[in-house]
Amino acid sequence: MTTLLAIDASSSACSVALWQDGVVIAERCEAPRQHTQLMMPMIEALLASADIALSDLDALAYGHGPGSFTGLRIAAGTIQGLAFGLECPVIGVSTLKALALQAHRHHHARFVLPMLDARMGELYTGAYRVMTSSDGDIEIKQVLPEQVCAPGLLELPAELREHDWLAIGSGLVMHDALPDVLRASLAQRLPEPQPDAEDMVILAAQAFARGEAVAAVEAQPVYLRNEVAWR
């Protein structure tokens, strides 16, 4: 049995999720500026509910970003500390890719444009095509690199503009600043969803099966830019 734990603190929410051979249980709490106090108790409660000990975990995963500067550091530091003690490998998961999976799981979206508010009038974004194979496996293909940019500079590849895109995430607060040609491609907009450990643990399980787990020392946040925007 493969058992994985994932956590995320990249947004105002704090979330944890457990994977046990395809069965996922998760907890989420909207807790601005309380991630440090809540993360470990949430982990302990989730493991206890599944009658799992930390030593039973095969790997640890975390939302590596982009997202809140402080939240990313909390998640990476928590996972790194646990992994060193357990001598356990780690898996960093993109918050944007997790949003793409969330859009597919809940809304059956095939073409997803995650957007997170990067502050300073910019977006964290990327673009994904999501497919489900005949045996139920989900494949997420990145078709636009993850980046930080002004909303007016965001473009989709010309060959993909004809598809109906679902835009998801807090960056949609800047929807009106997007280019007209891009807005015309957005068939659906979901500004409320945030990255969640429940999606990350699924992506982490796929990465673990591909042999992509790394040593604890390699657990690092991904900021996409050097400047840090504080709320």
N, C-alpha and C positions, 0 to 999 in steps of 0.2 A: 504493500500500500504506500502510495506517495502522499505525503502530508506537507503542505506549505502554508505559511502564514504571510499575509500581506497587510501593510499599513499605509495610510495616506494622511498627510497633514498639509497638503498643498493649497488648500482653500480655507474658508471660514469653518468648514466641517472637519471632524476627526473621524476616521473610519478604520475598521479592522475587518479582515476576512480570513477564513480558514478553508483550505481545499483538502479533501480526503477522497482521493480517487474519483474525482468528478462531482462529488457532493460538496456544495459550498454553503457555509453559514457565515453571516456577516452582521456587524453592528455599526451604526453610524450615529453621530451626535453633532448637532449644530452648536459649535462652541468657539466663537471668536476669542482668540488670545488665551485659550485654556488648554491648548494641545499638550503642553508639557505636563500639566497636572493630570490629564485624562488618559493619555496614551497607554501607559503601563497598566493601570487598572482595567481598561477596556480589553487589553490583550489577555490579562490574567482571567477575566470573567469569561471571555470567549473560549479560551482553552479549557477552563473548568467545565463549561456547559457541554463540551464535546468529550470530556474525560480524557484530555490530551495533556501531556507534559511538554515543556519546552524541549526537553531532550528527545522527544519523539519526532520533532520536525526535521524534514529532509533539507529544507532551504527556507530562507527568509526573503521576502520581497517588499519593496517600498516604492512609492511614487517619487521618481527622481526629478520630476519637473517637466516643463516649466511651471511656475506658480509662485506662491508667497515665499519670499526669500527666507524668512524666519521658519516657516512651516517646513520647507524642504530640508533645512538644516536639522530640524527636530527629528524628522522621519529618518534621514540618513544616519544621524548620530545614534538614534535608538536602535536601529537595525544593526549598525556596526558594532555597538556595544554588546548586544545580544549574540551576534554571530561570533565575535571573538571568544566569548565565554563558552559557547556551545561548539566551537570549531566547525561552524556551519557555513555553507556557501550562501551568497546573496544574489539577488536579481533586481536590477533597477528597471522600472516600468515607466514609460512615457505617460504623463497625464493627458496629453492630447490623444494618444492612441487609445487610452482607456475611455475617453469620451466618445471616440468613434465606435468602440465596442458597445458602449452603453446605448448609443443611438440605434445601433443594429438590433440589440437584444430587445429593446423596449418599443421601437418604432419601425423595425424591419428595414431601416435605411441601408441602401447599398453604396451611396456616395455621400460622404460625411466631411463637413468642414468645421472642425472644432476651432473655437475662438475663445481665448481667455484674455481678460483685461490685464494688460501689462503695465498700466499706469503710464504717465507721461504721454498720453495720447496715442499709445501704441498697442498692438495686439501680439499675443503669442498665438501662432496658428500653424496649421499644416493641412493636408488634404489626404483622404483615405478612400479606397474602394474596399468594401467589405463583402465577402462571399461566404456562403455556406455550402460545403461539399455534400454529396449524396449520403455520406455516412454521418453527417451532422457536425463535422469539424468546421470551425470558423477560421477563415484566412483573411488577414487584414494587410492590404498592400498600400504602401505609402506612395502617393502620386505627386505630392508637392512637399518639398523638404520642410521640416519644422524650422520656424524662423520667428524673429520679432520684427515688426514693421508697422509703419503708419497704415491705417485702414485704407486710405486712398491709393496705396501702392500695391494692394493685394490683387493678384491675378490668378486665374486658373489657366492651365494649359488649354490652348484653343480647341484641341480635339476632345476635351472633356466638358466644354461649356454647354453642350446640348443635353447633358444629363440633368435630372432633377436632383438638386443637392439639398441635404439637410444641414443647416448651420446650428451649432450647439455651443452653449457656454456664455460666460459673463461678458465676453468681448462684444456680444451683440448689442450692448449698450451704445456702440459706435456704428450701428447698422447704417444710419443715414450718411455716414462719411465714406462708405464703401463705393467703389466705382459702379456706375449704372449697369454695365455689362455683367458684373458679378451679382448684383442684387437681382437681376433678371433670372439668374440661374438658381436662386434659392427658393425651392418649392415649400420649404418648411423652416421655421425658426423656433428654437427652444432656448431662451436666454437663462432659464432657471437652473438646469442641471449643473452639478459640479463633479469633478473627478471623484471616483469612489474605489475603495479597496476591493469591493466585490468584483468589479471588472478587472482590476489589476491582478487579483489572484488567479483568474482564468488565464490571462496573458502570461503570467509568471509560470503557470503549469506548462504551457506550451513551450516557453523558453527553456524550462528545466528539462523537458523531454528532448529538446534539441541540443542539450549539453552546453547551454549558454550561461549557467551560473558561474560566478567568479568568487574570488577570495574576499573576505570581509574588508580588507584594506582598500579594496577598489570601490567601496560604496561611496559615491559622490553625488551631490546635487547637480542638476543641469539647469543653468540659468538662462541660456541663449543670449545673454548680453552681460557686459561687465558692470553697467550701471545698475543700481538697485533703486527701485521706486518705493518709497514708504507711503503708506496710506496717510 
